[in-house]
């Protein structure tokens, strides 16, 4: 057995022990998946921009991404860095991105928040749309971080759609991760995109689907209005009713896919979980209204991939009852602990 394999297996076993978190106890007034999802997103969080430095990441197809570099004063070359990937409709300034970057900085970890294609500070720098399969963009960001931090190990943390991208990248790279990537964590990732889109058309979940549609359609309209080079794009008239309609009429044809079904099949990370060789942890909640938990329980995973399912927490919510953490954002503190335990 190769030295690399022995070291990898030892790291995997170490990471499995790390996946044992203290139980999440929801705030008594924020119970259930819907309450955790909605209130977790909109309750005050206090995180603000802290003078990050911007780096541009040039892609092979001419588009450009923006990395927001939050480097604490006590960080030294060789210390760990973390790349954060936001979810659908998010950006570098999404509350969960800001909160975690600030908390990582407080313990001496350098954080890079990526604006995915056409998002945040990169709005006018991309002609092609972002989507759930843009693992090549995460790879480019990791390679840029390796240039900025040549001696530093890097952890990759993806939220929701960003989590699917992180897992897809880990599966594609096998035992040859890009840059200095040595660990991956995905929070609430839609590993089966078709299943998730269909699930959001059921029950009260349609409200989330409509929220995504409003956000995405507004973004497309703004792109058509402010970017003359995209004026030839056909407007979305009538507006799409469901997210799958948006992907069928916009995301898929503008990204080289035949249709939404082809896009979902080629970009879902579930089939790649068996190929992951980098120590990886998936964190999700049993009551997540957007991401059906059964997907994770039935998906085949490699020994490098561990799974933690909290009883509650909703989708990126995890707003907790007062306890030993400095604030009620239970997930933030678990992610900080996980990063620190990577060494």
Buried (B, 14 or more C-beta within 10 A) or exposed (E): EEEEEEEBBEBBEEBBEBBEBEEBEBBEEBEEBBBBBBBBBEBEBEBEEEEBEEBEBEBEEEBBBBBBBBBBEEBEEEBBBBBBBBBBBBBBBBBBBBBBBBBBBEEBBBBBBBBBBBBBBBBEBBBBBBBBBBBBBBBBBBBBBBEBBEEBBBBBBBBBBBBBBBBBBBBBBBEEBBBBBBBBBBBBBBBBBBBBBBBBEEEEBBEBBBBBBEEBBEBBEEBBEEBEEBEEBEEBEEBBEBBBBBBBBBBBBBBEBEBBBEBBBBBBBBBBBBBBBBBBBBBBBBBBBBBBBEBBEEBEBBBBBBBBBBEBBBBBBBBBEEEEBEBBBBBBBBBBBBBBEBE
